[in-house]
Amino acid sequence: MPDQAWIEGMPEHLDFESDGLRRYWVQLDYVHDNRPQRLAWPLVVCRRGRGPSVLVTGGTHGDEFEGQIAATELIHRLDPVRVSGLLLIAPTLNRPACLAGARRSPIDDADLNRRFPGLAGEGPSAAIARFVTSALIGRADVAIDIHSGGEAMEFVLSSNLQGRPGSPDLAAGLPALMAFDAPYAIVFDEVKAEGAMPHRGTLEGAARELRKFAISSEIGGAGRVTPVSMQVARDGLRNLLHHFGVLKDPAARLAAQSRSRLLLLARPEHYLAAPVKGHFVPRCWLGDEVERGQPVADLYQLDSGTLARQEVRAPSSGILVAAARRGPVQPGEDLLYIAEPFSP
């Protein structure tokens, strides 16, 4: 469909109720260095009648590009006549970081995905988080937050869902996880993994606090986009919008047709950190099966001029699903994630 004009608007002036498609530059006020500032932030609102309400976000981290591109493509091909309910699209959620191609905002050095639900007076990242939590997640039934590994990590191509194995919430969410139809579908249990993966303040967490359904992804990374990662993002977003009923598409793959391999990333031993400083040299790679105790990497200490090497072994058996991108690492930095096969 032809491009429509983008409209500047303060949060209180946005129209979420009328039918039609509206493209906004949302004006968000915040305080930085004790001075009032304003940030312009893109949001598309498309409503047609009553039905499900779905929020799509890309660029929560600015160095993760597949979600930004897939969400922007969705905006430019969106036909309001095909929408059933309310579709909210924020293609570059952390716009300052997206413009810089960085994980953190260059304005306040904050990680947006650790700032939810957002407190007043804490800078631009908190202002974005506060608006998203109250105005967007609060209106949505479902939040779809597309991620990749960024510059620091590279992941297998996967859909992600946070949940406790055996819980009713996880059972209800598994069809959506599988409908994404990435090569892998990973269940995260951050409670069991606490200490290894102490994530707080995430968009998904804010959605769960409001009793909304949230689903995410880890699609590649390493600071780049590949033809395969981009296609997985496009197809996964299309499949989810069809699954939730807000944008039907005859080309969508259903959950029952999913080719995803279901995995669990839930315990501290699934996360392998660098025990010492060194240059990270993996012995295996993404998608490989490893056994507990198997040598999976070496750390080389090169600063002494001698060839000092420390072998690193797998703390658990499973599938290698993520690896550090950089060669030089510091003690405590993530090296590898190992997920185990999961049968709900």
N, C-alpha and C positions, 0 to 999 in steps of 0.2 A: 504494500500500500504506500502512497506518497507520504513523504515526511510531513509532520505537523510541527508548528512552532512550539518552542519550549517557553513556558511561562514562569516568571519569577513569582515566588509566593512564600510568605511566612507560614510556619507549621499550622497556625490556627486558621489559615485561610484556604487550606487544601480541601478539595471536594472529593470525598470518598464514596458518596452516596448516589450521585447522578450516573445514569448510563452513559457510556462513551469512553473514549481514550483521551487522557490528559497527560502531558509531559511537563514536569515541573523542574525548575531549579529552586530547590528548597533553601531558604535563607536561615541558617542556624547561627544564633548568637552564642558567644562564649567569651570567657575572660582568659587572657594569656599575659603573663608578666604584669598583672594588675591593670591591664588595659582591655576595654571592650573590643571585641573583634567579631567579624561575620564571615561565615563559610558558606559558599554556594555548593549545593549537593544534588545530583540528579536522581529523580524518582519518576517512574511511570505508574499511573493509576488507570486501570481498565476495568470497567464494570459493565456487565450485561445481566440484568435481572437478579434473581436470587439463586444462590448455589454456594459451593465451597469458596473459601477465601484463602488464597495461597500467596505467600511472600517468597520471592526469588532474590537472592543476594549473590553478587560476585565482588571480588576485590576487598574482602574483609582484611586480607593481607595484600599489600600492593605488589608483592613480587610473585603472586600466584595469578596466572594470566588466563587460564582456560575459562574460569567462571566469568571473568570480565567480558571476554569475547563472546561466549555463548549467550550471556544475558543481553548484551548489546545487539547481537544478531536477532534474538527473540523480539526485542523492541521494534526493530526495523522491518520485520516480516509480520508483525502482529496484526491480525484482522479482528476488530472488536466483535464482529458478528459471530465469530467462532468461540468466543468466551462465554462460559456459564458461571456466573458468580462474580467474584472480585479477584483480580490478578494485580499484585503489586510487584514492581521490578526495580531494584536498586543495583545497577550494573557495576558501579564503582563505589562500594559502600564506604571504604576508607579513602576518599578521594585524594587527600594530600599524599598518602602513601602510594596510591596508584599512579599519580603523576610523577612521583619520584622512582617508581619501580622498586619500592622498598617494603619490607615487612612492617616497619614501624613508621608512624607519622613523623615527617621531618619537622613539624611544628612543635610538638611536645614530646617527641621520642617515646610515644606510648604505643603499645600493642593493643589495637582496638579490641581484639578478641580476648582481652583480659580486663576490659573496662565495663562490661555489662553488669547490671542494668543501667549504669551511668549516674553519677552524682553531680549535683549542681556545683559550679565553680571549680571544676577540675580540668578545664581546657577543652580543646576541640574534639578529642577522641571520646571523652565522656559525654560531650554534647551530642555527638552522633549516636552513641550508645543509648542515651536517654531518649532521644527522639524515636529511634528504631524500636526500643522496648515498648514505649507508651503508645505511639501512633501507628506502628506497623505490626509488630508481633501481637500487640493487644487486639488488633482487628482481624488477625489471620487465624485460620484453623491450623495451618501448616506453614513451617518455615523451611525453605530449601537453601542451604548455604554451601556454595560450591567452592571447594578448596583443592589445592595441590600442595606439593612439598616445599614450594618456594625455593629460595637460593640455598638454604641450608641442608635440605633433605631431598631424596628422591624416593617415591613410593611406587609400589605396584598400582595399576589402575583399579581403583576400588570405590564403591559406595560405602558409607560409614554410618553407623547408628549407635548411639550411646544407650546402654540398657543393662539391667541385671539378668543374667541367665535364669530362666525359670519364672520370670516375672510376667504378669499379664500385659504390661506395657510393651515389653519386648516382643511377646507373641503377636500383639496387634500391629507392631511396626515392621515385622519381618517381610510381609508382602511388598511393602514399599522399597525396602532395602534390596530385595531381589529384583523388583521391577526396573530399577536403574539399569541393570544388565551390564555392569562393568565386568571385566574378567574375574574380579574378586569382590566379595561383600563381607565387610569386617564389622563385627560387633565389638565396641569398646565398653569396658566397664571401668570407669575412672575411680570408683570407690575402691575396688580391689587393687587397682594399680597405683593408688595414692603413695607418694614418695618417689615413684618412678615417673609419674605423669601428673604432676600436681596442677592441673588446669582449673582455674577459677575465673569467673567473669566472662564466660563465653556466650556467644549468641545462642547456641543450643541450650546452654544452662538457663539463660533468661527465659527462653521459650518453655522449658520444662517447668520452671517456677510458676509460669502462668497457665500451666496445664495445657500447653499447645504441643503439637507433634513437630519434632525437628529432625531433619535428616541432612547429612553432609556427604563429603567425598574427600578422597585424597587421590588426585589424578596426576601422577608423574611428579614433576618438580624440577629441581636442579637449575632453576632460573630460566627455564626455556619451555617452549611449546613444541610438541611433535605432531605430525599428522594423525597418529593414532590417539594421542591424549586429547587432541581437539575433537576428534570424532566421538570419542567416548563421552566427553562433556556434552556435546550437542545431543547425542542420542539419549544419554541419561536424563537430561533435563526434559526432553520431549516425552520420554517414557513416564517420568514422574508426573508431569502436568496432565497427561492422559490418565494415569492411575488415579489421581485425586479428583478427576472429573472437571477441572476448570478449563481445560483446553484439549478437546478430543482430537486425536490424530490417527487415521487408519494405519499409518506406518508404525505406530508405537508397538513395542514388544510388551506383552503382559507378564505379570509375575510368574504365572505358571509356565511360561516359555523361557524363563531366565536361564542363562548359561553361567551365572556367577558361581564361583566356589566360595562357600560360606566358611569364614574363619572367626576366631575369637582372639582378641588382644586385651587381656584382662588382668594380668598379674605382674608384679615387679620383675619376675624372671623373664618376661617377654621383652624387656627393654635392656639393651646392653650399652653401657656408657664406657668411655675411655678411662682405663685405670691410671694412665700416666700420659704425660705430654708426648706427642710424636706425630709422625706422618702415617696416616691411615692407609693401609693397603689391604683391601678385602681379598679373601681367598674364594669367596662365593658371591653370588649376586641375586638380584631380585627374582623371586619365584622359585629359587632353589630350595629343596628340602634339606634340613640340617638335623643332626642328632645332638642331644645334650652332651657336652664335653668335646665336641668336634672342634678342631681349630677352624675359625671362620675369618680371622684377620690377623694382621701383624701391625705393630706400631714401631716405626723406626725412629730412633733418636740420632739425628744427623749433626747436631750443633757441636759435638765434640770432635768431629772429624773422623771418628771410628764408626764401624758398622755395628751399632747396638740395636737389638731387635727384641721386642716383647711379643710373645704369642698371645692371642686372645681367643678364648674358647666360648662356645655357645652355652648360655646358662639354661637353655631349655631346648626341647625338640620342636620342630614345626616348619613353617614356611617363612622364608626371609621376605618381609613385606616393605621394609624401608631401610635406607642406608644413607650415611652422611655423604654430602657432596664434596666437601673440601678435603684436601690432603692433610694439612696441618691441623691437629686438634689439641685441645687442652683437657686436662683431667676433668671428668664429669660430663663432657660433651657427649651427646648421643652418637653412637656408631651404627647400631643395627637394631631393628625391631623384628621379633620372631613371633608370628601368630600360629595358633594351633587350629587344626580342623575342628569345626563346631557342628554339632547336631542338636537342634533345639528340642 
